Amino acid sequence: MTDPNASEIDEARRSVVSLLRQEFNNHTLGQLDPYEFGNAVAPLVNALAALTLMEKDLSDGAGLGEASRSDD
């Protein structure tokens, strides 16, 4: 059975990638200068990185509670 969190992460990733493509298209059509493009995509790249880390944590099976126990 698929983990609901994995499905949510996948859906969020698809949304972020779609927005990145849209911003790239706006940039290539000359609607955004490089500075505006950078400002538009920076939060999206950060979101994509966060989703990647969440997905990695989920696949490793290490939740916050498990990762924070260093004294066992």
N, C-alpha and C positions, 0 to 999 in steps of 0.2 A: 504494500500500500504506500502511496506517495505521502510524504510528510507535508501537511498544510503550509508549514513555514517555507519549505522548498518551493512550493507553488507560488506563494506570495513573493518570494525573492525573485523567482523567474519572471513573474508578471511585472514587477517593478523594474527589473533589468531591461525588459523589452520596452517599457515606457521611456526609460532614460536613453536607451540607444536610439529610439525613434526621435526624441527631442534633440539629441546630438546630430542626427542626420538632418533634421530640419534646420538647425542653426548652421551646419556646414553648407547646406544648400543656399541659405540666405547670404552667407559669406561669399560663396562662389558666384552668386548672381550680382554681387556688388552692393547688396543691401546693408552690409555691415563692414566697417573698416576693421583692421586687425585688432585694435584695442577693444572695440565693441564685441568682436567675436570672442576674444579671450575672456571678457567679463561675462558673456553669455554662457560659455561652455565650462568655465572653472567649477561652478557648483555642480554641474552635471557630471563632470569627471570625478569630483569628490564623492558624489552619490554612487557612481559606478564602482569606485574603489571600496566604499563601505559595504556595498552589496556583495562584492567579491569576498571580502573578509567574513561577512555573515555566512555566506555560502560555504566557505572553507571551514568555519567553526562548526556549522551544521553537519558537514560531511565527516569531519574528524570526530564528531560526537562529544566535543568538549564544550560544555555550556559554561556560563560564567561561574557557577558554583564549583564545578570541577577544576577549572583553570586557576581559581583563586586559592585552592588548597595546596599550600606548599609545605605544611608542617606534618603531613601524614607519613 
